[in-house]
Amino acid sequence: MAENGQTPRLTWYDPADGFGGKIGRTAAESEPAWPRLTEAPAGAPNVLIIVLDDTGFAQLGCFGGLGGRVETPHMDRLAAGGLRYNNWHTTALCSPTRAALLTGRNHHSVGVGNIMEYATGYPGYNAQIPHAAVMLPAVLVEHGYNTMALGKWHLAPDEHISAAGPYDRWPLGRGFERFYGFLPGETDQWHPDLWYDNHRIEPPRTPEEGYHLSADLVDKAIEFINEQKAVTAEKPFFTYLAFGAHHAPHHAPREYIDRYQGRFDDGWDVIHQETLARQIELGIVPAGTQLPPRNPGVKAWDAHTENEQRVLRRQMEVYAAFMSHTDDQIGRLLEFLAHIGQMENTLVILISDNGASGEGGPMGLASEMSYFNMASESTEDMLAVLDQWGMPGLHPHYATGWAMVGNTPQRWYKQQVHEGGVRDPLIIHWPARIHDRGVVRTQFHHVTDIFPTILEVIGIEMPEVVRGHKQIPLEGVSMAYSLTEGAAATRKTQQYFEIFGHRALWKDGWKAVTFHWTKYLNMLYSREGVTHDMDFDADDWELYNMNEDFSEMNSLAHTHSDKLEEMIEAWWEEARKYNVLPLDDSNAARLQVPKPVVFKPRDRYTFYAPVRIVRPASPDVRRRTHSIIAEVTIPEGGCEGAIVSNGSHDGGYTLYVKDGKAHYLVNYLAQEYYSVSSERLPTGPVTLRVDFVSNGDLSGQATLSVNGQAVGDVLVEKTNPAAYAVAEGLEIGGDGSVAVAPDYASPYPFTGVIRKVELLIGKGAAADHEADARVAGYRQ
């Protein structure tokens, strides 16, 4: 306190300039000063980015809503109070779009030319986003923002996703101060693989208690924001909320599914036409836009049998329910912001990361594990579980026909660079700044443009150095002008696209594009035709005047051949500039490329309970001879629980104790179970051993021993060749997500004492890289 009773004023200085006070021999002869605290520019808005997964251009109500059949009232209200963009583009794939969004650079420029699992040793594809391409939250933190990420990440190399790290490419290593969500490309919405900051946690409730990941993410977002505003009401936040919805598996509460019963009985051909009509009515597409024919592999609705139609209708009912449930969670967050007086000055940006997904194939799937493990599903198989579609225990995906309608009026899907893959919904809402509300903006924009837009509206220049790293320039172009200038011409002149060898260039309203056919796509879309695997010169290029041809219906390649050649050459220039080369259309081959690894495969692992390991870091015993040796203590009165488990409801293996006996069980796709059991176990120290001798294929002989004495064996005729589960890996001391065995329920902790578990891995057949590729591709 100063002598006159007034609180002395603080003196600030910039640490880069050195101490700004005065230092004498004593405090009486000195003047204090403090390093300047970071503060956001006056009036800086909160920023909320909401990312939807695998959501097509036509699936939100305000973008057509599948002919008005899908209800998304909260997102529609955002659009009514803000702006919709009908010419906004992504990269057509998950990780690349998120990398471009958060860095403001093209995805190849930051090493994310494909999903993280498909990394190769080239600058555009190594999956290691450089610190010279800092993410948006790292910039905002240094300008007075609190930053928080929730939901899907999928921006760390696959081999980095374990408790061993390294953590520098996890959210907290890239500028976010808080994180709550999941790290790989997808997760079970009922039983997610959940991480809080840098440590793994269990979901706070069970599905039986009303748990669903989307609701949990919004609960946590409200908690984070509420805590921040309670302490520093004037400090703005940056919240990145990336739902797992609406990526497979499609999971929704039953009451939401029931709302949509019968809503899609007309089938996709009728709804395709009705959706375009509604889009024209809403002004989201120009009058006169033509509807493309069905994509290859999509049959006419009437060509399906009644049983097939029953299955297909249910798929869309569940997907629509998934969307409406997500919409309600978004509504809860927006209502909270309004309640605390923050909605007026919150910049809300809602996007999808790519077009609707055609990865379900012509008939869809009750379980993606069937696709991973090359086990076909018949219509009868799907009918048998139709009532459980969307519920815990199934991992469903819808058919390509529904994805086609979801991308109306555009051709193709996610993974392709025709408009069906790259033209996606964008809504921007900011009451304090946007006054021209409820209208459609038509300027061409790209996902890289979001980063510089946010900096401009806040009033921040992109720093040349962040966290000691000199920054490569932003490659996006701010679209801030479009918030107030509806009639302004786009300020972007060109943008390239490339995914899996599909290529395109947009330039001054023209678009050159080529679809690169491979054996994989022929299989996925049930097409018989010529493929161009690794022969990129054989691809046919198309040319469109996008100012006149919204749905890419009339190629001008033959009538404007000079223009097409000019565009193709410009694409190659962009490819050389932004690390797109070398082109690579491979799937399995990419997984065989040697990579730097955090953990090295061993032939002996030792574990101590409790421990839980994510799938990428779990020892791989597929097709391999191996042994499990568990040293346990059985207490007086007995015990129960899983000692070792790996997998989930859809497959895996487990060694457990129940009814006083030891049991070893192998689950093949929840279709077949193979088990062997002991007699009642003695109390005290016991050594349990399982020896699995592989036959060099998917089968093997399993022998269970107790204290060195074999007590039984079983011929295991089938094991999952590709994956036991989406994310669940090896666990010692329980089975914490979805139970591998049908005769116990998760988490089934072992109630005895586990002193040590060893896993010995011997010889076996070569890994099935094609199967690995299916898993990686599906997890996008």
N, C-alpha and C positions, 0 to 999 in steps of 0.2 A: 504494500500500500504506500503510495506517495505521501509526502509530508502534508500536503493540502487535503488529504483524505480521498483523492481521486485515484482510481486504478491506473497505473502507468500504461501507456500505449506500447504495444508490441512493435518492435522494429524487425523487419523481414529482410532477408537477402537471398539472392540466387546462389545456391551452392557452387555453381560453375564459376562464379565471380570471386569466391572466397568469402571468409567471414566478414560480415558487414557492420559489426560493432567495434568496440574499442577494448583492448586488453591492457590494463596497467598493472602495477605491482600488487594492488589490492582491489577488492570489489568496489570500494568507495571511489577508486580512481578509474573504474572501467565502466563500459556501457554494453549491456547485453543485446543480443540479436538472435533471431531464430531463422533456420532454413525455411524458406517459403513453402507453405503447404500447397499442394495442387488443388486448384479450384476450377470447376467447369465454367465456361463463359456464361455471362449473365443470361438468364432465360433459357438455357440449354434444355432441350426436352429429354424426358425419359425415352428410351428406345426399346421396343419390344419386337423381336423378330420371331414369328411363328412359322415353323417349317412342317408342312405335311409331307408324308412319304407316299410315293407311287400314286399320286392323285392327278387324274387327267384333266384336261382343259374344260371338259363339259360336266364334271361331276359335282361341283358346288352349285347350290340352287341359283345363285346370282350369275353363273356362267352357263346355265341351261338345265342343270340338275336332272339329267336324263329325262328330258321332256316334262320336268316339274315333278317327277316322282320321288326324288330325293329331297329331304328336308334338312336345310342347314340355316335356320333363321338367325343365329347369332353372327355367323360369317356374312350372311346377307345384309344384316344391319350395319356391319362394318363397311360393306360396299356402298350401302345407301348413304352413309355419312362421310364417305371418302371417294376414292377413285378405283376403278377397275382398269387394268391394262390388258389389252387383247393382242399385244405384239411383243410380249416379254418372253425371253428365252433362257433355257438352262443348257446343261451339257448333255442331257439325256440319261444321266446315270448318277447314282447316289453320292459316293465319295467325291467324284470330280466336281459336282455342283456345290457341295458344301465347302470344298477347298476354295473354289472360285469366289463363293459368297463371302467367306470370312477373311480371305487375303486380298481381294480386289484384283487378283491377277488371273490369267488364264490357267486352266487346270494343268496343262502340260508344263507351263512355266514353273509350277511349284511341285513338280514330280508326281502329280496325281492324274496321269493320263488314263487311268482305269481305277477300279476298286483296289483297296489296299492289299487284298489277298493276291492280286495279279502283278505284284511288283517284279520288275526286271532291272537289270543293271544299266539303265540308260537315264540320263537326266530328267527326261519327261515322264518316267515311269517307275522311279525308285521308291515311291510312297513315303518319302522322307521330306516333308514340307520344310524348306530351309528357313532358318531364323532370319535370313535376309528378306524373307517375305512374311513379315510379322502379321499376326491376325488382328482384326479390328479391336477386340477387347484390350489387347496390350497397349494400343494407342489411347483408347478411352480412359484406361486406368490412370495414365499419366496426365490426363486432363480432367481429373476430378470425378470420374464415374466409379460407381461400384458395378462389378460385372459378375454375372451368374449364368451358367449353362445348365439346362435340364433336358433329359431325354437322350436321343441317339447321338453318338459321336462319330464313329466310323472314319476317323482321320488319324489313327495311329497305326503303324505297321502291325500286321497280325501277330508277329512274333513278339511284339512289345506288350501285348495285352495279358499280363499276368501280374501277380503280386511282386515279381522281381523287377518289374518295369523294363527299361528305363521310363521315367515318367515325363520327360521333357516334351513329348508330343501328345500327352493327355491334356484335358482341358485346363487344369491348373498350371501346366507348363507352358500354355500358350496365351496367357493373359486373363483367363477367368479366375475369379477369386473363390467361387463356389461351384460345385458340380454335384448333380444328382441324376443318375440315369444309367445307360448301358453303353458299352464301348464298341461292340461289333456291329454288323450291318442289320441284324434283326434280333428279336427276342420274343419269347412267349409273353403275351399280354397278361395272362393269368398268373404265370410263375416266372417273372423276369429275372435275368441275371443282372443284379442291381449293384451299383457302385455309388458310394457317397464320398465325394472328394477323391482320395486315392485308395480307399479301402472298400472291400466288398461287404455288403450287408444283406440281411434277409428282408423281404417285403414286410411292411408293418402289419398286414392282415392276410388272410387266406381268401381265395375266391368264395368259399362258403360264407365268409364274413363280409362279402361285398367288395373284395379287392379287384381292381383293374388298373393296369399301369397308367393309362391316360389320366384317370382321376387322381392317381397318386402324384403324377408329375405336376398337375395343377395345384394340388394341395401344397406341395413343396414350393412351387413358384410363389404362391400367396404368402407362405411362411417366410421365404427369403425376403420378399419385397416389404412385407409388414415389419419385419425386424429391422430392415435398413431404414425405413421411413420413421420408425419409432425413435431412432437415435439421431438421424440427420435428415430431417424432413426436406431440407432445401437441396440435398445432394441428388443428382439424377442417377438413374440406374440404366444399365444395358442388360436386358434379359433375352437370352437365346433359348427358345422353347421348341425343341425338335421332337415331335411326337414319333412313336413307332408306328402309329396309324398313318396311312392305311396300307402299310406293307403287310404281306403275308407273314405269319398266320393271321387270318381275319377272325378276330375275337370280339364279341360284343355281348352284353347282358341280354338274357332271354327276353326281358320285357321290351327291349328295343327291337329285337328280331320279330317279335309278335306283331309289332306295329306295321311291318312291311309285308305281312302275309298276303299273297295274291297281287301285290303291287306290280310285279313284273311278268305277269302271266302272258301278256301280249307278245313277249319275245323280243329279241334284239333287233330284228329287221324293222318292226313297227316303231320301236322306241328310238332307233337310229334316226328315222325320218322325223319323228316328233321332236327330237332334241334339236335338230337343226332349225326346225320351224320356231321353236321357242327361243333359240339363240338370236335369230333374226328379229323376233318380236322384242327381245330385251335390248337389242342394239349391240350385242356383244360380237356379232359377226355381220359383215355387210349384206344387204339385200342382194339376192342373185347368187350367193355362194352356192356352189354345187356340192352335192353329197357324193363322196367317193364310193366306189363299189366295195363289197366286203373284201377285207384283207385275205391273202392266200391262207388257207388252212381253216377259215371260218365257214362253216356250212350254213345254208339257209336254215332259219329257225324251223320251218315246216318240214325240213328233211330229217329232223330228229324224232325219235320215237317218243311216245308219251312218257315213258320212264326216264328217258334222257332229259326231256324237258322238265320233269319234276326235280331232277338233280340240279339242272342249270338254273331254274327259277330260285331254288333255295340258296344257291351260291350268291346271287345278286341281292336277295333279301338280307343275308348276313352282312355283305359288304356295305349296303346302304345303312344298316343298323350301326355298323362300325363307324360310319361317317357321322351319323346323327349323334351318337354317343360322344364322339370327339368334339362335335360342335357344341354340345352342352357343356363340356369342360371348358372350352374357350369362352363360352358365355359366362361361366362362373368367374373366370379370371377378369374379364372385362367389367363385370358387375362389381367386383372387389375394387378395381381401379377407380371406378366411378364413385363408389362408396367413400373412399379415402380422399377424393378430390384430385386425383391424378390423371383422369382420362383426358381432360382438355389439352394438357401439354405432354401427352405421350404419343410419340410417333410409332404407330403400329404398322408393321410390314408383314403380310401373310403371303407365303409362297408354297408351291410344291417343288420338290427337287427334280422331278422328271415326269414324263407322261405316264398314263396308266400302264400297268405291267401286263404283258402278254405271256409271262413265264409260266402260267398255269396250264398252257397247252390247250388243245381243242375242246377237252371235256372237263378241265379243272382237276383238282386233287382234294381228297379228304385229308391227306397228310403229305406235306412236302417231303417227308422222309421216304415215301414211296419213290418219288422222283430221284432223290439223292442216291437211293440204293437200287435203282433200276428194277423196281418191283411194280408191275403194272397194277392199275386199279380198274376194275370193271364197273359198269353202271350198277350192277347188283351189289358190288362191294360198297359203293357210295350210298346206294339206297338204304343199306343196312344200318348206316350211321347218320342218316339224314337229319334225324331229330337232334343229334348232338353237334350238328354243324355250328361252329362258332363257340362251342363250349370247351371247358378244360379237357385236355386229352386228345383233341384233334388239332391239326395244323393245316387248315384248309387254304386253298387259293381258288379264285374263280377262273372261268374259261376265257380264252382270247376274244370270244365274241363280245363279252361284257367290257373288256378292256378297249375294244374297237369303239364301242358306243361311248365309253368314258372319254375318248379323245375326239369325239365329234367336233368339227367336221373334217378332221385331219386323218391322214393315213399313217399306219404303223403305230409303234408303241415305244415305251421305254427301251433303251439300248440302241435305238435307231435315230438318225439325225434328220429324217423327214419331220414335218411339223408335229406329228403325233408324239414324237419323243422329246422335242425341244421347246415347243410353244406351250407354256404352262400358265396356270392362273396366278395373278398377282393382284393383291388389294393393298392400298396404302390409305391409312386413316390417321388424320392429325387435325383435330378441330381448331387448334390455335392457328394453323397456317393454311389449311385447305378450306376454301369457301365455295368452290365450284364442285358441289357434292353430288354423288350418285351418278356420275357420268363415266364414260369410257374414254380412256386415252389410247391413241393408236400409234404413237411413236415407237420405233424399233428400239428395244433395250435388251440387255443381257445381264445375267446374274453377276458378272464382274462389276456392274455399274452401281450396285447397292452400296458398297464400301465408300466410294468417293461421294456418293449422294449424302450419306450420313455425316461425313466429315463437313461437307459444305453447309448443310442446314444447321449444324451445331456451331460452325464458325471456327473450324480447326484446320490447320495446314498439315499435310502429311509430313511427319518428321523425316529427316534424312538418316537419322540414327535412332534406333530403338533398342534398349537393353544392350547397348554396346555393339549392335550389328548394323552396319551400313545397309540401307534398304534399296532393293531394286524398285523401280518406279511402279506405281499402280498402272494397270492396263485397262481398267474400266473407265467409263466416261460418266460423270455425274449426270443424273437425270433429275436433279432438283428443280430445274426450270419447268419440268412437266407438272409439278405440283400446282403451279399457278398459270401456266401458259398452255392452255389446251390446244391452241391452233399452231403452236410453234412446230417447226420441222425438227425431226430427230437430229441430234448432234453427233450421232454415231455414224460412221461412214461404212464400216465393214466389220464382219465377225466371222471367224472360221469355226468349224465344228469337226470333231473326229472322235469316234468311239468304235472299238472293235473293227477298224478298217472302213466303217461307214464314214463318208466325208461330205462336207458341205461348206459353202461360202455364201454369206449374205453380203451384198454390196450395193448400196444406193438403190434399194428396192428390188434388186434381182437376186435370185438364189439358184446356184448350181448345186446339185446334190446327187450322190450315188449310193445305192444300196449294195452292200458287199455280201453276196450270198456265200454261205459256208455249209459244210455238212451238218454242223450243229443246228443252224437255223432251219435247214430242210427237215431235220428230225423234230425240232420244237414245233414247227408249224405244219407238220404232216404234208410236206411238199415233196414232189418228185421233180427234179429239174437239175439243170447244170449248176455246179458250184465253182467258185473262184478262189478256193483256199490258197492264200499267199500269192495269188496272181491279181494284183491290184490294177494292172493295165487292162485286164479283161472286163473291168466293170463298165457298165453303161451309165453315162452321166445324163442327168435331166436338167432342164433349165426352165425357170418360172419367173414371170413378172409378178412378184408378190403384191404389188399395189393393185393388181387387177384380178389376181387368182389366189384367194385366201386359202383354199384347200389343196393347192398343188395338183390341180386336175389336168391342166393343159400344158404339156411340155413343149417348149419352143426350141428344143435342141437342134432340130433339123432346119428350121426356118431362120434361126439366129446362131448359126454355127460359129461365126466369128466371135460373137459375144460369149458363147460358151467356152471357146478356147481361151479367151481373155480371162474368164473367171477361173478356169482350171489352173492356169499359170499363176494367178493371184493366190489361189489356195496353196500351191506349192511354196510360194514365197512366205506366206504366213506359217506354213508348217516348219520351214527352216528357221524362221524367226523365233518361234515359240516352243521349240523342243518337241514337236510332234513326231519327228522321225527318230528311229525307224518304225515304219508301219508294221503292225503285228496283229493278226486276226486269231491267234491261237488261244486255246483255253487250257487244256491239260499241259501243254508244253511249258507254259509260263510257270506252272507250279513245280516243274522239275529243275528250273533254273537255280543254281547255287546262290544262296543269299547269306548275308551276315546274320548270325543267330545269337540270341540272348542266352538260350539254353541249348546244350548239346545233347543229342540222344545218347543214352547209356544202355548197357545191358543189365545193370542192377540199380534199383532205386530203393531208398529206405525212407519210410514215412513214419511220423509220430502224430497221433490223434490230438485234437481234431485238425484236419486240414482239408481244404477244398480248392481244387485247381480248375481253371477255365479250360475249355476244350482245346484251344490251340497249344496249350502248354502241357497237356496230359500225355503220358507215355502212350505210344501207339502200339497196340497189340493186334490190330487187324491182320488176319492171315498168318499170324506168327505164333510159334510155340512159346508158351510163357508159363510162369508159376507165380502163385500168390502164397506167401508164407506169413501168417498172422499169429503173433504171440500175444495171447490174451489171458485175462484172469476171470474165471467165472465165479461170482460170489455165492455164498450160501443163499439158498432160495432161488438161484438162477437169475437169468437176465435175458434181454432181447435187444434187437436192433441190428442195423447194418454195420458191418465192420469195414467192408470195401464196397463201393458202388461206382459205376461209370455209365452214364447214359440217362435215359428217361423212359417215359411210357412207351416211346416209339422204338426202343431197342437199347441193348447194353448188357452188362453183367453185374451180378451182385453176390457177395458172400455175406450171409446174415445168420442170426440166431433167432429162432422162434419156437415156442413150445418146448424149450429146453434142448432143441436139436440144432445142429449146423446145417445150413442149406447153401448150395451154390446153384445159381440159376442164370441162364442165358435167354434173353428176350430178343426174338427176331421180329421187328416191326409190329409188335403187339399182335402178331398173327400166330406165332408158334413159340412155345416155351420148352426149354430143356433143363431138367433139374436133377440133382442128386442130393441125398440127405444122409445124415448120420443117425445113430441112435442117440439117446439122451447123453449130453456132455457131462463129464465129471466136474466137480467144483475145484477151484484152485487154478494153478497155471496150466494152460492148454495151448498146444500149437496146432493150428489148423492150416492145412496146405491144399491148394488146388493146383494140379498139373494139367495144363491144356496142351495137347499135342496136335498141331495143325496138320491137316492133310494136304496143305499147299493150296487150298482153295478156301471156300467159305465154311468148311466143315472141320471137325476135329473131335478128339476124344478127351473128355474131362474126367479126372479122377480126384475124389475128395479123400483126404487123409486126416486122422486125428491122432496126435502124438506119435507120428511116424507110421501109423497103421492105416492102410487103405480101407475105406469103409464102403465104397461104392463108386461106380462110374456111369457115364452116360455118353452116348453118341450125339454130339451137337451137329445136326444136319445142315443148319444154316445160321450164319451170323450176318449182321449188317455190313456190307462191304465198304461203305463210304462214310457213314456217320451214325453215331448213336443218338445224337441230339443236336439241337441248334447251337447251344452254348454250354450246356452242362458237361462237365468233365469228371475227372477222378475225384472221389471223396473218401476220406478215411474217417470213420466214426459216425456215419449217417448216410441218408439218401435225401438230400435237402430240397430238391425242386419238385420233380414229378417222379413218383416211385417207379423203379425199374421192374420190380416184381409185382404181380397182381394181388398177392395175398398180404401186403402191408401198405400202410399209407405214410407218405412223407410227413415230417423229416426223418422219422424212425431212427432216433439216436441210439447208439449202443450204450446200454446201461451197465455193462461190465467195465473192465479196464483193458484198454489196448496198450500194450507195452511197446510194440513195434510191428510194422508191416513192411515186408520186402516184396518187391516185384522184380522177377527175373525174366528177361526177354531173350529168347533164343532165335534160331533161324526161322525163316518163313518165306512166303512168296513175295515178290516185288509189290510195292504199293500200287494201288489202282488210281493212277493219276487222272484218268477220265472221270472216275467217281469223285475225286477231290475237286475237279473242275466244276462238276455239277453243283456241289455244295457251295463253292466260292461264288459261282455265278448267281445262284439263287439268293445269296445273302446280301445282294447289292442294296 
